[in-house]
Structures are given as structure tokens and as C-alpha cells.
Amino acid sequence: MKKKYSIYGLIYILFFVSLFFCAEICAATDPFPIYPSIERNVDFWTDIYSKYPTTQGILHDSIDLHIVYDVIELLAPERHGARKENRKRIKNAKKKYKKILENLAKSSSASEPEAKRIAALFGPDANPVTFQKAIYRIRCQIGQKDRFREGLIRSGAYLDEIKEIFHSHGLPEDLAFLPHVESSFNPRAYSKFGAAGIWQFTRSTGKRLMTVGYVLDERRDPIRSSKAAAQLLKQNYKKIKSWPMAITAYNHGITGMLRAKRIKDSYEAIFKGYRSRIFKFASRNFYSEFLAAREVAINYERYFGALEFNRPVDTRKVLLEGYASIKNLSSHFKVDIATMRRLNPALRPPVFEGQKYVPKGYALRLPVYTAHDLLDSSVDLANNIYKSRQKPSRFHRVKKGDTVAKIARIHGLKTSDLILANNLNSRGTIYINRNLRLPVPDESPGLVAYTRGKEKTPEAAPLLSSGEISKTSQTATMAKQHTPTAYEAMITAPKLSTNPAVKAGNLHVEQVAAQPEKTIGIIRVENEETLGHYAEWLGIPTQEIRRLNGFSYRSVLRLHQEVKIPLDRVAKEQFEEVRFEYHQKIQEDFFGAYKVAAVQVYRVKSGDNIWTLCNEIFKMPFWLVKKYNPEVDFNDLRWSQKLMIPVAEKLVDGSPGTVVL
């Protein structure tokens, strides 16, 4: 009998041991493990995506996301005045809990009920030092339930094809859920710093894998950009051998993650203890957000009930063997321009506004119902539609004494067309150093008006001239003062027509000199430009520009610094055109997603520099800040110097999935 029991005991032992080893094997083979150290973070983000809407703000500790102080009610983001009111509510709530933590830091023995509740969040081992550190870690996260639900519905149009793309690259298919974190599957998503599309590729990363230019921006195409995302994630994994780190590298950059791995070795060690100037809250939480998004997306019925997803759109493709007007293509294939635009999101607005042709070699998507005889009529396309070259982009830098009529006369244009092309007011007001776009001869002003009207793009705020800024400053001094902060005043910015297209700065090649072996031009550095940009536009290695100027690898370009460029491969006019289009695109993209709703007056403090002000404090692109401060030397900021800082608000639902104030 004892022998029988011992056999059963051995069987039970073997059974549980096998379960243990099975769990270990499964954990080892799971590409996306949920480590014990991140479980609370995953739970937090799961609640953000499935429990709290954008009308609620969650006040929490930025390190231990399990510590939630309060959930406050906010106005819906689209309501008039919501931004200002919500900032006020968040500020007051943070102030309240900061005061409680300050009191706990002085004496851990709390007597008031609210203080006791807060103290209990930190556990029995909390001490005054614990509460003192927590004072500086109060953060507010805006809920995302409604946006995540919308993203789920949108994802139906692309998800199956994206999964197939990842499968074809030998990657885990669940990576297809990552756009829920990046953009809520919104193809029109665009960040203030220029990340675009459902995968939020920056220009620099996107250009390595796709076409990102003035006419065509494949970051906007959900399928093409998904192929690029698969390539990038595969490269990350090949270099770092860990999916948690490869996914984090998608946000933080592979170079930064390799550095973190060298210091801390494992993902858990990085999560627990790695910090750097740029590895902060967003990078630390990115993998946890992905895990939470995957959980909510896979089990959406548990969190949202039944949903009706968007369906994939069947299309046919026609490979264009020449350049072509979108208006002519629309007429030939009998497909309206609005449908063309919807099916071809990589084509930028200038194509639909008649400024540029659809590029040669582009695979044009058409509705599946397009007649076969129209698709096969390549002879008709060649004879009636195809052009041999792209429309050029021309511009004129306004000089003293210029008027709109004078500029139009110089370039053989109608004054009305020049006004419409640059969204000038009815009087044609222009300012010195503004770069006006010169419409091409066969550009259709009616088509521009039609496309913009169809999109119903709200008005954007202007970029102010120095004279206007002076008036704005006077208004600011009359505005109601905020409680003592770094900001002196908040004022409403005036309105202007859609896409202001204001281009300050000199984009021309200033001097050209012929040398024995090559032609040399001299330019002055403008904002958002690097040696890499110049090398790209000239079709040469960056090192060639370094040698020509005597720059070392550690040399940093300064705004308005003179740089010599070789012009033996690319003509002066060609360089100026692509440079103009680069700056034009930055502003067109920004004002397609944002408007400047107000201006803050800020006094420079000790230790401030333009990088930290733009990237960490105001979260505003430098080029836009510079437009509002045309007389400021950003290479030499002075203590207490006044800066005008624009406040941007979204025009469309183009925000990344995670929104924080």
C-alpha cells in the first residue's frame, strides 16, 4: 500500500515538475514576455486604453505607475477652450498632491484621511525621503479609451495585410498592433516634430526605407510604411536579439538601446535602473504600452463589446510610365479626385493642388470597379497624359521695394494667382525676407480651392512678422497675468487662411565662384538643416562638404553660418529648388495638422538653450519658434530675454495614441 502511494506521489511530483519546465520553456519562447517588474505598468496602460476616456486625466507617479493619486474630469479635447481649462485643472490637481507629499516628507505620520490614503499608496516602508522624491514625479496621463476604440475600428482596413507583411518577413504577427501605440491607426497622424503616418516614421528614419519627398511621402501609406516598419524592426532584432529591446528601440533608437544594453545587459535591468538624458518616461514605458495595446486589441470584445471594423478596400494599380496631372488622370479613369486622394495617401497636397505631377514610376491605386479598357489603354496615357518631366518649384525672396504686382510682373504671372498661391490677404501684404512660391503656368487655382474646400481644413494661424510681433507684445502686456510661472502672458493669435506658406530666411545660393576643378557656392544655414541634408540634395557624401569647409566630425552648424557647397553635379537652381521644397514641406505638413491658437511670452532663465526649450519645455519645433522671434540670436540667448512661444492645437485627429499634458 505504501508502495502504491509512493508511486502516486512520484507521479504528482513529475506532473508539477513538467508543468514548471513547460512554463519556463513557454516563457523562453514567448517573443513578448511580461516580466514581473513591468506587470503594474502593463496594467496601467491597459486601463488607459480601455477604461479612461480622453475626458479624464490620471494623476500618477511617473516611476511606479501603480501609485495613482486621483482621476480628474476634463473637458472633451474638441470643445472650445478645452486646452486652457484642462491645463488649469491638471495644474491645480498637481499642486494639491504636491502639497500633501511635502507635508508627508516633513512628517510621515499623517492624520488627515486624504494624507493617510496617499501615504498608504507607497506601502509600510515609505519614509520622508520616499515622499520627497515623489514630489517631482507627479504626472498626468490623459485617458485613451475613446481614441483606442476608434483606432480599433480603423485598423480593420489594414490589420490582416499588415500581419501578412510581418509574417512574410519571418516576424511575430502581433507586431502589427504597434500602431495602436504610435497613432491609433490614423494614416493622417502627424507629430509636431514631423513624425508621420500610422507608424510615426521621422523623416530621417523614413528616408532610409521609403520615398519621403515633396511630391511623394510613403510614410503616409499604411501598407507601404508597414513594409518599412517590418524592415526596421527586423534590423533592430537582428542587432539586439531581444524583442522587448527591439520594440523599445523603435521609440528610442537602436544606437541608444545598444548603449543601454552594454551598461545594463538585460531588458529588466534597463527598465529598473537605466536613465539617460533621452531615455525617459516614453522610452521606458514603450514596451509596456505595446503589451497593453496587444491585450486590448486581441480581446477587444471584453473591453468594448462588439465592434464593426472598417473593411479593406479593393484596388487596382496602374504603373505610370511618365509624369501626369492628377486632374488628367481623374478625367481619363473616370475617378473623382477625392477618391484618388483617399486611395493614394502617399501623394502630397501639391499633387492634388496642381502644383506638381504624379511622379513617373508611381503605382496609382484606383477603385476595383475601374473599367478594364481604361486600365489597359497605355497608348492613350502616353499620347494624352504623360509628361516628360516634373513641374519645377520656383520661389522669390521678397526684397525692399517689392510689391505683389511687381513680383508678378517680373515673373510673368497674374497678381491674383500669386496671391492665391501664397494665401495672402486681399491687399497682397508681404514682408521682407518672405519667400513666395511662384505658381507654374498651368497650375489651376480652382483645383486648389476645390481640394482644400473638400478637406474642410480649419484655418491656421500665421507666422508673424517683426512688426506684428511688436503689436502682439503690447497686447500681451494688457492680458490677464497668470499666477507666477515662467510664462508672462497668453494671447490669442490672429487667424490666416489655410497653409500660410511663410518662408523666412535666405534659401538662395548667395555666391557662386568657379574654381579650377569645381564650381563652389556659398549658402547660409537655415533652421532644420544639417550637413546631411546638403549632401543629400547635392548627391555627394557628407565628408566632401566637411573637407571643403575644414569641418571636423565634431563641428556643429550654427544658424546663418556660411557653408561652401560644390555645384559641379547639381546646378545652383536645382539645389535651391529642392531646398525650398524641403522647408515648404515641413510647414505644409505642420499646418495640415495644427494651428497656432495662442502665443506665450517667456523669459529666458539661467541654463536655458534653444534645444531644451523647444524639445523638453515647450515641445515645439525650432523653425516655428524662430518665425515668431525673427530678431533673436538663438546662438546667444540672454538671461531674462523675452521670447514669443507659439501654442499649437490640433486641427484633425492626428495625434499619437498616447497624449499627455
C-alpha positions in Angstrom: 0.0 0.0 0.0 2.8 2.4 0.9 4.5 1.5 -2.4 1.3 2.4 -4.2 1.1 5.8 -2.5 4.8 6.5 -3.2 4.2 5.8 -6.9 1.2 8.2 -6.9 3.4 10.8 -5.1 6.1 10.4 -7.7 3.6 10.9 -10.5 2.3 14.1 -8.8 5.9 15.4 -8.4 6.7 14.6 -12.1 3.5 16.2 -13.2 4.2 19.5 -11.4 7.8 19.5 -12.4 6.7 19.1 -16.0 4.3 22.0 -15.6 7.2 24.1 -14.2 9.5 23.3 -17.1 6.7 23.8 -19.6 6.1 27.3 -18.2 9.8 28.0 -18.4 10.0 26.8 -22.0 6.9 28.8 -22.9 8.3 31.9 -21.2 11.6 31.4 -23.1 9.9 31.0 -26.4 7.3 33.8 -26.0 8.7 36.7 -28.0 6.9 39.3 -25.9 7.3 38.3 -22.2 5.5 40.2 -19.4 8.3 40.4 -16.8 7.2 40.7 -13.1 8.8 44.1 -13.0 6.6 45.6 -15.7 3.2 43.9 -14.8 2.0 47.0 -13.0 2.9 49.2 -15.9 1.1 46.9 -18.4 -2.0 47.0 -16.1 -1.8 50.8 -16.0 -1.7 51.2 -19.8 -4.4 48.6 -20.2 -6.6 50.8 -18.1 -5.6 53.9 -20.1 -6.6 52.2 -23.3 -9.7 50.5 -22.1 -11.1 52.3 -19.0 -10.4 56.0 -19.1 -11.6 58.3 -21.9 -10.0 61.5 -23.1 -12.2 63.4 -20.7 -10.3 62.0 -17.7 -6.8 62.6 -16.5 -5.0 60.1 -14.3 -2.6 61.6 -11.8 0.1 59.1 -11.0 3.8 58.6 -10.1 6.0 58.6 -13.1 8.2 55.7 -11.9 5.7 53.4 -10.0 2.6 53.6 -12.2 0.7 51.6 -9.6 0.6 54.8 -7.5 -2.5 56.6 -8.8 -3.3 59.8 -6.8 -6.5 60.7 -8.5 -8.7 60.7 -11.6 -9.8 64.2 -12.6 -12.5 65.2 -15.0 -11.5 67.1 -18.1 -13.3 68.9 -21.0 -13.5 67.0 -24.3 -10.5 67.9 -26.4 -12.6 69.3 -29.2 -14.5 71.7 -27.0 -13.7 75.4 -27.4 -11.3 76.5 -24.6 -10.7 72.9 -23.5 -6.9 73.1 -23.7 -6.7 76.1 -21.4 -9.3 74.8 -18.9 -7.7 71.3 -18.8 -4.3 72.7 -18.2 -5.7 74.7 -15.3 -7.4 71.6 -13.8 -4.3 69.5 -14.1 -2.1 72.2 -12.6 -4.4 72.6 -9.6 -4.6 68.8 -9.0 -0.8 68.5 -9.2 -0.5 71.4 -6.8 -2.9 69.7 -4.3 -0.9 66.4 -4.2 2.4 68.1 -4.2 1.4 69.9 -1.0 0.3 66.6 0.6 3.6 64.9 -0.3 5.5 67.9 1.0 3.7 67.5 4.4 4.4 63.8 4.4 8.1 64.5 3.7 8.2 66.6 6.8 6.3 64.0 8.9 5.4 60.5 7.7 2.7 60.1 10.4 -0.4 61.5 8.6 -3.6 62.3 10.4 -5.9 63.7 7.7 -7.8 61.0 5.7 -6.6 62.1 2.3 -2.9 62.2 3.5 -3.4 58.8 5.0 -4.7 57.5 1.7 -1.7 58.9 -0.2 0.8 57.6 2.4 -0.8 54.1 2.1 -0.2 54.1 -1.7 3.6 53.9 -1.0 3.4 50.9 1.4 4.5 50.5 5.0 8.2 51.1 4.3 7.8 54.6 2.9 9.7 57.3 4.7 10.2 61.1 4.4 12.8 60.6 1.6 10.3 58.5 -0.3 7.7 61.3 -0.3 10.3 64.0 -1.0 11.3 62.2 -4.2 7.7 61.6 -5.2 7.0 65.4 -5.2 8.9 65.7 -8.5 7.3 62.6 -10.1 3.6 63.6 -10.3 2.4 63.1 -13.8 -0.9 63.4 -15.6 -1.8 60.9 -18.3 -4.9 61.6 -20.5 -7.2 58.6 -20.9 -7.4 57.0 -24.4 -10.4 54.7 -24.3 -12.4 56.6 -27.0 -9.3 57.0 -29.2 -8.3 53.4 -28.9 -11.8 52.3 -29.8 -11.7 54.5 -32.9 -8.2 53.1 -33.7 -9.6 49.5 -33.5 -12.3 50.3 -36.0 -9.8 52.0 -38.4 -7.4 49.0 -38.0 -9.8 46.7 -39.8 -8.9 48.2 -43.1 -5.2 47.3 -42.8 -4.6 44.8 -40.0 -4.8 41.5 -41.9 -2.5 42.7 -44.7 0.0 44.2 -42.1 0.1 40.8 -40.3 0.8 39.1 -43.6 3.6 41.6 -44.2 5.2 40.7 -40.9 4.7 37.0 -41.5 6.4 37.2 -44.8 9.4 38.8 -43.1 9.6 36.0 -40.6 8.5 38.3 -37.7 5.8 37.8 -35.0 2.5 38.9 -36.4 1.4 40.6 -33.2 3.9 43.4 -34.0 1.0 44.6 -36.3 -0.6 46.0 -33.1 2.2 48.6 -32.5 0.4 51.4 -34.5 -2.2 51.4 -31.7 0.5 52.9 -29.5 2.0 55.1 -32.2 -1.0 56.6 -34.0 -4.3 54.8 -33.2 -4.0 53.6 -36.8 -4.6 57.1 -38.1 -2.9 57.4 -41.5 -3.1 61.2 -41.2 -1.3 61.2 -37.8 1.4 63.8 -37.7 3.5 65.0 -34.7 4.8 68.5 -34.0 8.4 67.2 -34.8 7.5 65.7 -38.1 6.7 62.0 -37.4 4.1 60.9 -39.9 1.6 58.0 -40.7 0.4 55.1 -38.6 4.0 54.0 -37.8 5.1 57.6 -37.0 8.3 57.5 -39.0 10.5 60.6 -38.7 11.9 62.0 -42.0 15.4 60.8 -41.3 14.4 57.2 -40.5 11.7 57.1 -43.2 14.1 58.2 -45.9 16.3 55.1 -45.3 13.4 52.8 -46.1 10.9 54.8 -48.3 10.5 57.7 -50.5 10.0 60.8 -48.4 9.8 64.0 -50.5 7.8 67.0 -51.5 5.7 65.1 -54.1 5.6 61.6 -52.5 5.7 60.7 -48.8 5.3 57.0 -48.4 5.2 57.3 -44.6 1.5 58.3 -45.1 0.7 55.0 -46.9 -0.4 52.4 -44.3 0.8 49.4 -46.3 4.0 50.8 -47.8 5.0 52.1 -44.3 4.2 48.8 -42.7 6.7 47.1 -45.0 9.3 49.7 -43.9 8.3 49.1 -40.3 8.9 45.3 -40.7 12.3 46.0 -42.2 13.2 48.3 -39.3 12.0 46.0 -36.6 13.8 43.1 -38.2 17.0 45.1 -38.3 16.6 46.1 -34.6 16.0 42.5 -33.5 19.0 41.2 -35.6 21.3 43.7 -33.8 19.9 43.4 -30.2 18.5 39.8 -30.1 15.5 40.7 -27.8 12.0 41.7 -28.8 11.4 43.9 -25.7 14.6 45.8 -26.5 13.9 45.8 -30.3 10.5 47.3 -29.7 11.8 49.9 -27.3 14.5 50.8 -29.9 11.6 51.6 -32.3 10.9 54.5 -30.0 14.3 55.2 -28.5 16.6 54.4 -31.4 18.8 51.3 -31.9 22.0 53.1 -31.0 20.6 54.2 -27.7 19.3 50.8 -26.9 22.6 49.1 -27.7 24.3 51.6 -25.4 21.7 50.7 -22.7 22.3 47.0 -23.2 26.0 47.4 -22.8 25.5 49.1 -19.5 22.6 47.1 -18.0 22.7 43.9 -20.2 19.0 42.8 -19.9 15.7 44.5 -20.6 14.6 44.2 -17.0 17.8 45.8 -15.7 17.3 48.6 -18.2 13.7 49.1 -17.1 14.6 49.1 -13.5 17.7 51.2 -13.4 18.8 52.7 -16.7 18.4 56.5 -17.2 19.9 58.9 -19.6 19.2 62.4 -21.0 16.8 61.0 -23.6 15.8 57.6 -22.1 12.9 58.9 -20.1 9.3 58.1 -19.4 8.2 57.4 -23.1 11.1 55.1 -23.9 10.9 53.2 -20.5 7.2 52.6 -21.0 7.0 51.9 -24.7 7.2 48.1 -24.5 4.6 48.1 -21.7 2.3 50.2 -23.8 2.7 47.7 -26.7 1.8 44.8 -24.4 -1.2 46.6 -23.2 -2.3 47.6 -26.7 -1.9 44.0 -27.8 -4.0 42.7 -24.9 -6.8 45.2 -25.5 -6.8 44.8 -29.3 -6.9 41.0 -29.2 -9.6 40.9 -26.5 -11.5 44.0 -27.7 -14.9 42.5 -27.0 -14.1 42.1 -23.3 -13.3 45.9 -23.2 -15.6 47.4 -25.8 -18.2 44.9 -26.7 -19.0 44.1 -30.4 -17.4 46.4 -32.9 -17.9 46.9 -36.6 -14.4 47.3 -38.2 -13.6 49.1 -41.3 -13.1 46.8 -44.3 -10.1 46.6 -46.5 -10.6 48.5 -49.8 -10.0 46.5 -53.0 -8.0 48.5 -55.5 -6.3 48.1 -58.9 -2.9 49.5 -59.7 -1.6 51.3 -62.8 2.2 51.8 -63.1 2.7 55.3 -64.5 5.4 55.4 -67.2 5.6 59.2 -67.2 4.6 62.2 -65.1 0.9 63.1 -65.1 -1.5 65.6 -63.8 -3.9 64.3 -61.2 -6.7 66.2 -63.0 -6.0 64.4 -66.3 -5.7 61.0 -64.6 -9.0 61.6 -62.8 -10.7 62.5 -66.1 -9.1 59.6 -68.0 -10.0 56.9 -65.5 -13.4 58.5 -64.6 -12.5 58.6 -60.9 -13.1 61.7 -58.9 -10.1 63.5 -57.3 -11.4 62.9 -53.7 -11.4 59.2 -54.3 -7.9 59.4 -55.9 -6.7 61.2 -52.8 -8.2 58.7 -50.4 -6.7 55.7 -52.2 -3.3 57.3 -52.7 -2.4 58.8 -49.3 1.3 58.9 -50.1 0.7 61.6 -52.7 1.1 65.0 -51.1 -1.2 68.0 -51.3 0.8 69.8 -54.1 -0.1 66.9 -56.4 -3.8 67.5 -55.8 -3.5 71.2 -55.9 -2.0 71.2 -59.4 1.5 72.4 -58.3 3.2 69.0 -59.1 2.6 66.0 -61.3 2.1 62.5 -60.1 5.7 61.1 -60.4 6.9 58.8 -63.0 7.0 55.2 -61.8 4.3 55.6 -59.2 1.8 52.7 -58.8 -1.5 54.6 -58.9 -4.3 53.0 -56.9 -7.7 53.0 -58.5 -11.1 51.6 -57.4 -11.6 48.0 -58.2 -14.6 48.9 -60.4 -12.4 50.9 -62.8 -13.1 49.6 -66.3 -10.5 47.2 -67.8 -10.3 49.1 -71.1 -9.3 52.2 -69.2 -6.6 50.4 -67.3 -5.1 48.8 -70.4 -5.1 52.0 -72.5 -1.4 52.7 -72.1 -1.3 54.2 -75.6 -3.9 56.9 -74.7 -2.0 57.6 -71.5 1.3 58.1 -73.3 -0.2 60.3 -76.0 -2.6 62.4 -74.0 -1.4 62.5 -70.4 2.2 61.7 -69.8 4.7 64.5 -69.4 8.5 64.1 -69.8 9.5 66.0 -66.7 8.2 67.1 -63.3 6.8 70.6 -62.7 9.5 72.8 -61.1 9.1 74.6 -57.8 10.1 78.3 -58.1 10.2 81.0 -55.4 11.0 84.6 -54.9 12.6 86.1 -51.8 10.9 89.4 -51.0 13.3 92.4 -51.0 12.9 96.0 -50.0 10.7 97.8 -52.5 9.0 94.6 -53.8 5.2 94.5 -54.2 3.0 91.6 -55.2 2.2 93.3 -58.5 5.9 94.0 -59.2 6.9 90.4 -58.4 4.1 89.0 -60.6 5.2 91.3 -63.5 8.9 90.2 -63.2 7.9 86.5 -63.4 5.1 86.9 -66.0 2.3 85.9 -63.6 -1.1 87.2 -62.7 -1.2 89.1 -59.5 -4.3 87.2 -58.4 -2.6 83.8 -59.0 0.4 84.9 -56.9 -1.9 86.0 -54.1 -3.8 82.7 -54.2 -0.7 80.5 -54.4 0.7 82.1 -51.2 -2.6 82.6 -49.2 -2.0 86.3 -49.0 -4.7 88.6 -47.8 -6.8 90.6 -50.3 -4.4 93.5 -50.2 -1.5 91.2 -51.1 0.5 92.2 -47.9 4.1 90.8 -48.0 7.1 91.1 -45.8 10.9 91.4 -46.5 12.7 88.1 -46.5 9.5 86.1 -47.1 9.9 83.5 -49.8 6.9 83.5 -52.1 6.0 80.4 -54.1 5.7 81.2 -57.8 2.8 79.2 -59.4 3.7 77.2 -62.5 1.9 78.4 -65.7 -0.6 75.7 -66.0 -1.4 75.5 -62.3 -5.2 75.6 -61.6 -6.2 78.0 -58.8 -9.7 76.4 -59.0 -8.3 73.0 -58.3 -6.5 74.3 -55.2 -9.7 75.8 -53.8 -11.7 72.7 -54.6 -9.3 70.3 -52.8 -8.9 72.4 -49.7 -12.7 73.0 -49.5 -13.3 69.3 -49.9 -11.0 68.5 -47.0 -12.6 71.3 -44.8 -9.2 72.1 -43.3 -9.7 74.7 -40.5 -7.8 77.9 -40.6 -4.2 78.0 -39.5 -2.6 80.9 -37.5 0.0 83.0 -39.3 3.7 83.3 -38.8 4.1 86.8 -37.5 6.4 89.5 -39.0 8.5 91.5 -36.6 6.0 94.4 -36.8 3.1 92.1 -35.9 5.1 90.7 -33.0 5.6 94.1 -31.6 1.9 94.7 -31.6 1.3 91.2 -30.1 3.7 92.0 -27.3 1.7 95.2 -26.5 -1.4 93.1 -26.4 0.3 90.6 -24.1 1.1 93.2 -21.5 -2.6 94.0 -21.3 -3.6 90.4 -20.9 -4.5 88.9 -17.6 -1.4 87.7 -15.8 -1.1 84.1 -14.8 0.0 83.0 -11.3 3.8 83.4 -11.1 5.3 81.0 -13.6 7.8 81.2 -16.4 5.1 82.5 -18.8 4.2 86.2 -18.7 1.1 86.1 -20.7 -1.1 84.1 -23.1 -2.7 85.8 -26.0 -4.9 84.6 -28.9 -3.1 84.5 -32.2 -4.9 86.1 -35.2 -6.2 84.0 -38.0 -5.0 83.5 -41.5 -6.0 81.3 -44.4 -5.1 77.7 -44.6 -1.5 76.8 -45.1 0.2 80.2 -44.6 3.3 79.1 -46.6 5.5 81.7 -45.0 9.2 81.1 -45.6 11.6 83.4 -43.7 15.3 83.0 -44.3 17.5 83.0 -47.4 17.2 79.8 -49.4 19.2 81.0 -52.3 22.9 80.2 -53.0 24.4 83.6 -52.2 27.6 83.4 -54.2 28.9 81.2 -57.0 32.6 81.0 -57.9 34.3 78.9 -60.5 37.5 77.1 -59.3 39.9 75.1 -61.4 38.3 71.7 -60.6 34.7 72.6 -59.5 32.1 75.3 -59.0 31.6 76.4 -55.4 28.5 78.1 -53.9 28.1 79.7 -50.6 24.9 79.3 -48.5 23.8 80.3 -45.0 22.5 77.6 -42.7 18.7 77.8 -42.0 16.8 76.1 -39.3 16.2 72.3 -39.6 19.2 72.0 -41.9 22.2 69.7 -41.4 25.3 68.7 -43.5 23.4 65.5 -44.2 20.6 67.5 -45.9 23.1 69.4 -48.1 24.9 66.1 -49.1 21.5 64.5 -49.9 20.4 67.5 -52.1 23.8 67.6 -53.9 24.1 63.8 -54.3 27.5 63.6 -52.6 29.0 62.2 -49.4 28.8 64.4 -46.3 32.6 64.1 -46.0 33.1 66.1 -49.2 31.3 69.1 -47.7 33.4 68.7 -44.5 36.6 68.7 -46.4 35.6 71.7 -48.5 34.9 73.7 -45.3 37.5 72.3 -43.0 34.8 70.9 -40.6 35.7 68.1 -38.2 33.2 65.4 -37.3 32.5 67.2 -34.0 31.7 70.5 -35.8 28.2 71.8 -35.1 26.4 74.0 -37.6 25.2 77.4 -36.3 22.2 79.2 -37.6 23.2 81.5 -40.5 26.7 80.1 -40.6 28.3 80.3 -44.1 28.9 76.9 -45.7 30.6 76.2 -49.0 28.9 73.6 -51.3 30.2 72.1 -54.6 27.9 72.7 -57.5 29.6 70.5 -60.1 27.0 67.7 -60.0 23.9 69.7 -59.2 23.1 73.1 -60.6 22.5 76.1 -58.4 18.8 76.3 -59.4 18.3 72.6 -58.7 19.8 72.9 -55.3 17.6 75.9 -54.4 14.5 74.1 -55.6 15.0 71.0 -53.5 16.0 73.2 -50.5 12.8 75.3 -50.9 10.7 72.2 -51.2 12.2 70.8 -48.0 11.2 73.8 -46.0 7.9 74.1 -47.8 7.0 70.5 -46.9 7.8 71.0 -43.2 5.4 73.9 -42.9 2.7 72.4 -45.1 2.7 69.2 -43.1 2.6 71.0 -39.8 -0.2 73.4 -40.7 -2.1 70.4 -42.2 -2.4 69.1 -38.7 -2.0 72.0 -36.3 -2.9 75.7 -35.9 -1.2 78.3 -33.7 -4.0 79.2 -31.3 -2.1 81.4 -28.8 1.3 82.9 -28.1 3.2 82.6 -24.7 5.6 85.3 -23.6 8.6 83.5 -21.9 11.6 85.0 -20.1 14.9 83.1 -20.7 16.3 81.6 -17.4 19.8 80.6 -16.4 20.8 77.3 -18.2 18.2 77.6 -21.0 19.2 76.8 -24.6 17.0 76.5 -27.6 17.3 72.7 -27.8 15.9 72.2 -24.3 13.3 75.0 -24.7 11.9 73.5 -27.9 12.2 69.8 -27.2 11.7 69.5 -23.5 9.8 72.5 -22.2 7.6 73.8 -25.0 7.6 70.7 -27.2 7.5 73.0 -30.3 9.7 72.7 -33.4 12.5 75.2 -33.6 11.6 76.5 -37.0 8.2 77.7 -35.7 9.7 79.3 -32.6 12.2 81.1 -34.8 9.4 82.5 -37.0 7.9 84.2 -34.0 11.2 85.6 -32.9 12.9 86.9 -36.1 15.3 89.3 -34.4 16.5 86.8 -31.7 20.0 85.3 -32.0 19.4 81.8 -30.8 23.1 81.1 -30.6 23.4 83.7 -27.8 20.3 83.7 -25.5 20.5 86.1 -22.6 19.0 85.8 -19.1 15.5 87.4 -18.9 15.4 87.8 -22.7 11.8 87.8 -24.0 10.7 85.0 -26.4 7.4 84.6 -28.1 6.4 81.0 -27.9 3.5 79.7 -30.2 1.0 77.3 -28.7 -0.1 74.7 -31.3 -3.5 72.9 -31.3 -4.6 70.0 -33.5 -6.8 70.7 -36.5 -7.6 67.0 -37.1 -7.5 63.8 -35.1 -3.8 63.2 -36.0 -2.4 62.8 -32.5 -0.2 59.9 -31.4 -2.0 57.3 -29.3 -0.5 58.4 -26.0 -1.4 62.0 -25.1 -0.1 63.8 -22.1 -0.4 67.4 -20.8 
